Amino acid sequence: MYSYIIKEMLPPFLLSAGILTATLLLTKVMKLVEFAVTYGAGAGFAAKFILFLLPSLLIYIIPVSFLVAVLVSFGRLSSDNEITALKAAGVGVSRLFPPVALMAALLYGATLLFSLYAFPWGNISIRHLLYDAAKNRAGLGLKENTFTNTFKDVVMYAGRILPEEDSMEGLFIYDTREGENGAAITARKGEFLQDPDGLELMLRLYNGSIHTSRKQGVYRIASFGTYDLSLNLMEGETKGPVEANKRNKELYLNELVGMAKEAGKDSEEGRDYMMEAHKRFSLPAAIFVFSLIGVPLGIQRVRSPGLAGFSSSIVVVAFYFILSLAMDAAGARRLLPLEAAAWGPNAVIGLFGVYVFFREARDAPIRPLLYIGDRFTGIFSRIKGLFRQGRHDDT
């Protein structure tokens, strides 16, 4: 019986995961097109971008797809009266739950691995990918004896470009990032470098001078043998070493805890780090919550046939994430402890899951679900009526 239930859940889980993945990736198509136009990115760039993006999608897709699978599979068993037959044979809801819990445990382990390791790896890899694409664009955008503004607030002129050495000669640079009048920089030679500890593009200049003018007619010249000039590749791109420059979603668990201790766990920054650390565990744990509420919710469909599996999952998932956003905001404003803000949605949905599970075990009607089912029945009836009216008008 256990293997039968698991086999029932696998097809809707895989189908739902595939549909959700394709749908979410389609929302990124415009961004890929923008990168292709801006940076001249090709198929290799798109494949890497999708690969690095998948972990951040799967940590949401797996729990939601599992909920859909439970609702659809148990809804079918219920509508075909198989649940009724099992109950008549003395098999209660509690004996139907172990295979669901087993599949939930396996998916929880996979989601936890994605959350702790693949998620931060994918996010930081995307930043490196964008950096490399921008760096390649920078090299291609420069032409000999031509003024170019490839970089933000910087105009550059190169008298001679040596592609084989990735260097330039006879450089003139006008940098307006600091000061109203900017700074004019000349150099005999320059080459692009990648900061091994950061995500910024460096231009190393040799044998040149920096010309600046200040108020009251003050004019200054500073000569240099070597000068490193950082260049802004993208709007809003942060600078500095990666360890001090990573966003919360790009940090591994040990890094989050370390940064929280360094900033002070009671500080606003420290609380942000700890909230992210808790989220790495609480989001995968939603799978167990969804399994607890999914079984009785799917079985109850026989009493309210308008409450379809996909519609039920939309209601549960929407409520879960709205509650999660509300508690995150409460935690950020210190209205709730961090632990309560991070784990609160699981606790609320879990308590409701325990309630509906025991109600179903006693064959008692679950009035909130019946009410929601009646509402969806009315909505579906109206939608069907509109479609039928549209077909009638076309004929």
N, C-alpha and C positions, 0 to 999 in steps of 0.2 A: 504493500500500500504506500509506503514511504517513497519508493522509487517512482511509483505511478504519479504521485503528487508533484515530485520534482520535475518529472518529464512534462507535466502539464504546465509548469511555470516557466520552463526554459524557452519555448518558442515566443511567448509574449514578451519575455524579458529581452531576448535578443532583438526582436522586432522593434520594441520601444527604444532600446538603446541605439539601434541603427538610425531610426527616424529622428530621435532627438539630436544625435551627433551630426547628422546631415543638416538638420535645420539650424543648429547653432553655428555650424561652419559656414552656412550660406550667409549668415549675418556678418561674417568677416570678409566676404568676397569684395565688397567695396574698398575695404582697407587694403586688401591685397592688390587691387587694381591701382589704388593710389600709390602704393609702394612701387609697383611696376612702372608707373609713369614717372614718379619722382626719382627713383634710384636705378631705373633700368633693370629691375629684378626679373629673373626668368623662372622657369619651372623648378629649378633646384631650390631657389629661394622660397617659392610657394610651398614645396614639399617640406622643407625644414620648418617653416613657420607653422604649418599645420601640425607637424610632429611635436613641436615645443608647446603648442597651444592645447593639445589634447588633454594633458593631465589636469589643467585648470577646468576643463569641461567635464571630464569623467568623474571628478569628485562630487559633482551634482547629478550627472546623468545616471550613475549606478544606483544611488538610493531611489531616485524617482522611477527609474525603470523597474526596479524590484517591487515598488509599491504597485505599479501598473500590473506587473506579472501576477502578484498575489490577488489583486482585485479581479482581474480577468479570469484567471484559472479557477478560483473559488466561485466566482459568479457563474461560470459555465457548469461547474459541478452542481451548484445549487439549482440552476434553471433546468438541468437535466434530471433533477430529483435524485442524484447520486448521494448528496449529503443526507437527504431524507432516508435513503436506504441504509446508509452507514449508521445513522442514529438508531434506526429500527433494529440494527444488528448489535447495538450496544456500544458503538464507536462514537464517543463524544468529541466536542471541539478540542478538548485538551489533548486527545490522541492524534488529532490532525495537525497540531502545531509543531511537533518535533521536526518533520522534514522542512518546514518553513524556517524554523530556527537554524537548522543546519545550513541551508542555503544562505540565510542571512549572515551567519558567522563567516562563511567562505567569502562572501562579497564584502563583508566588513573588513576582513584582513586585506583584501585587494585594495579597497578604497583607502584604508589607513596607510598602506605603502605609497599610494599615489599622493595622499595628503602630506605625508612627512618627508618624502624624498623627491618624487617626480614633479610635484607641484612647484616647489621653489626652484628646482633645476630647470623646468620648462620656462618659468618666468624670467630668470636671469639669462637663459640661453636666447630668449627672444631679444633681450636688450643687446646682447653681443651680436646677434644676427643683424639687427638694425644698424648697429655701429659699423659692422663690416660693410654693409651695403652703402652706408653714407660715406665711408672712407673711400670705397671704390669710386663712388660718384665724384668725390672731391678730386681724386686724381684725374678722372676723365674730363672733369669740367674745366680744367686749366688749359690755356692755350698760350703759345709763345706770343710775346708782344701784344698781349690783349689784357685789358682790365676786366676782371671777373668778380662777381659778388656771390660766389658759391656759399660762403660762410656768412652767418648772421652778423651784421654790423661790421663786416670786414671787407675791404676792397683789396684785391691782390693783383700784382703785375709781375710776370716772369719773362725775362729777356730770352732765356733758353731753358728748355725742358729736356732732361736726360732720362727717358723711361727705363732704360736698362739699369740705371742706378737708383731709380725712384727719387731723383733729386732735381733741383732747379738752380739756375744761376741768374745773377742780375735781378734780385728781388726788390720790389717796392711794395710796401703794405701800409694801408691807411686803416687804423683801428679806432673806431668811434665808440667802443664799449665803455670806456672810462673817460670822463671829462667832456665838457661841451665841445672843445676844439679837437679832441682826439689826439692820436699820436701817429706820426709818420715814421716808418721803420724801413731802413735800407739794409741789405745784406748781400754779400758776394755769392753765398750759396745757402741752400736750404733743403731739408729732406723731411718727409712725413715719418712719424714714429707712432707706434701704438703704446700707450702707457700700460705695462703689464699688470699693474695693480688697479687700473681704473677703466672707465668707459669714455675717455675723452681722446680726441685726436690732437696729437702734438706736432708742431712744426718746429724743428730745430734749425736755427739760423746761425750762420758762421760769419765772423768778421764783418760787422756792420755797426749801425748807430741808430739811436732812437731820438727823434726830434719831437719835443712837446712845447706848447705855448700855454702860458697861464695868464691870469688877469694882470692888469697893470703892465702889460707889455713884456712880461718875463718870458724869455725863450731859453730852453735848455736842450743840451745835446749830451747824450750818454753813449759812449762807445762800448762795444762788447766783442769778445772773442767767440763766445757761444751763448745763445739765448733761446730758451724754450718758450714758444708761444702756444697757448691752448686755444683751440678753435671750437666754437659752438656748432655742432652738426644739426641738432634738432631743437625745436622750440621746447623749452621746459626740461631739457636733459640735465640731470644733475652731474656734478663734478666731484673729483676727488677719488680716493681709494675705494675699491668695491666694498670693503668691510664697513666703511663709514658711509657708504653711498647706497647700499641696498635698501630697497623698499621692504616693508614688512612681509609681503607675499613672496619675496625672493630670499628670505632667510630660512635656514634649516632650524629645527627645534632647539638644538643646543645654542645656536646663534641668537635666537629669540630670547632664551632664558638669560644668556650672558649679557645681551644688550639691556634687558630689563634690570638686571642687577647693577649694571654700570650707570644707567640713568636714574635708578631708584624706583622701586616697585610702586611707591605711592605717587610718583610724579606722573604727569599726563602722558609723557612719552613712554615711561615704563609700563603704565596700564595698557597702552596700545599694544606693546610687545606681548604682554601676558594675555591679553584678549585674543590676539592672533594665535598664540600657543594653545590656548584652550579650544579655539575653533578647529584646530587641526585634528582634535580628537572628537569633539562634539558633533561635527558634521557627519563623519562616517558612522557614528553611533546612532544617527537618525534611522539607519537601516533597521535596527532592532525595534525602534518605536513604530516604524511603518509596518513591520511584520505583525506587531501586536494589534494594531488597529486594522490592518488589512484583511486578516482572516474573518473576523466577525462582520466587517463592512461588506466583504464580498459575498458572504453567505446571506446577508440581509437583502441582497438584491432580488431574491425570489419574492420578497414581500413588496418590493417597490421596483418593478421592472424598468421604470424610466431612469433609475440611477445607474447609468452605464459605468463600466470599470474606468474608462478614461476620464469621464466626467468626475467620478468620485476622487480619482487621483489628483485632478486639477484643484478640487476644493481643498483636499487635505494639504497638498503641497503649497498652495497659495496661502492658506492659513498659517502653515509652518513658517514660511519665509517672511510673511508680514509680522508675525510674532517675533521672529528672530531680529528683524530690523528695529522693531519697537524696543526690544530688550537691549539691543546694542546701543541704541540712543540713550536709554536709561542708564546703562553702564558707563557710557562716555560722560554723562552728566553727574555721575556718582550717586544716582538715585538707587542703584542696585550694586551689590558686590560683583566683582568680575565673574566669579564662579556662577552666580545666579544668572547674570546676563548671558553668559556663554552656554550654559546648560539648561536655562529656563525653558526654551521651546521644547526640548526633548522631554523635560519633566511634565509640562502641561499636556502635550500630546500623549505622552506615556500614561499619565493618570486617566485620561479619557479612554485610551486603549484598554487599560485594565477594566474600566467600567463596562465598556461595550463587550469585552471578551467574556466577562462573567455573566453579563445579561444574556449573551448568546448561549453560553453553557447551560443556562437555566431555561432556555427556550422562551425568554421574555422579550417582548418587542422593545426595540431601541427607538424611543420616540423622536429624539433629535434626527436620527438617520431617516426615519419615516417622513418627517417633516421636510427634510432636504430632498428626499426622493420625490415627494409630491410636487415640490417647487420645480424640480428638473423635468418631471413629467409634463407639467404645464408649459414649460419653455420649449421642450422638444415638440409638443403638439402644435404650438404656434409656428415653429420653424417649418414643420412638415406642411402645415396649412399654407404658409407663404410659398413654399416650393410648388405645391400642387396648384395654387392659384397662378403662379408664374407660368407653369406648363400649359394650363388651360388658356391663359391669355395668348401664349405663343401660337397655339393651334387655332 
